[in-house]
Amino acid sequence: MEIDKQQIIQMLRDQGDHDKAQQAEQQLPDKVGHEQHKDMLEQFGVNPQELLSKL
């Protein structure tokens, strides 16, 4: 499943992780595959399975 990068960035901002949100904006592709980009998501403190449940 692909997730829009902006949804991930907004989730990070909502959690108060503005620095991680800024890094994610620079590093993540526009469409993020929860399995394909699992390592990148975890780098920003995002659990791919948790992300799917929130969306």
C-alpha positions in Angstrom: 0.0 0.0 0.0 1.3 3.4 -0.9 0.8 6.4 1.4 1.0 10.0 0.5 4.1 11.6 2.1 2.1 14.6 3.3 0.0 12.3 5.5 3.1 11.0 7.2 4.5 14.5 7.6 1.2 15.7 9.1 1.1 12.8 11.5 4.6 13.6 12.7 3.7 17.2 13.2 0.5 16.3 15.1 2.8 14.3 17.5 5.0 17.3 18.0 7.9 15.8 16.0 8.6 18.9 13.9 12.3 18.0 13.3 11.4 14.5 12.1 8.6 15.9 9.9 11.1 18.3 8.2 13.6 15.5 7.6 10.8 13.2 6.3 9.7 16.0 3.9 13.2 16.1 2.4 13.9 12.4 2.3 10.7 10.5 1.7 9.4 10.0 -1.9 6.0 11.5 -2.7 4.4 8.0 -2.4 5.7 5.9 0.4 5.3 2.1 0.3 4.8 0.9 3.9 6.8 -2.3 3.2 9.2 -0.9 0.6 10.2 2.1 2.8 9.9 0.4 6.1 13.5 1.2 7.2 13.0 4.9 6.3 9.8 5.1 8.2 11.3 3.5 11.3 14.2 6.1 11.0 11.6 8.8 11.7 10.0 6.8 14.5 7.0 5.7 12.4 5.8 2.1 12.8 4.5 1.1 9.4 1.7 -1.1 10.8 0.7 1.6 13.3 0.7 4.1 10.4 -1.7 1.9 8.4 -4.1 1.6 11.3 -4.2 5.4 11.8 -5.0 6.0 8.1 
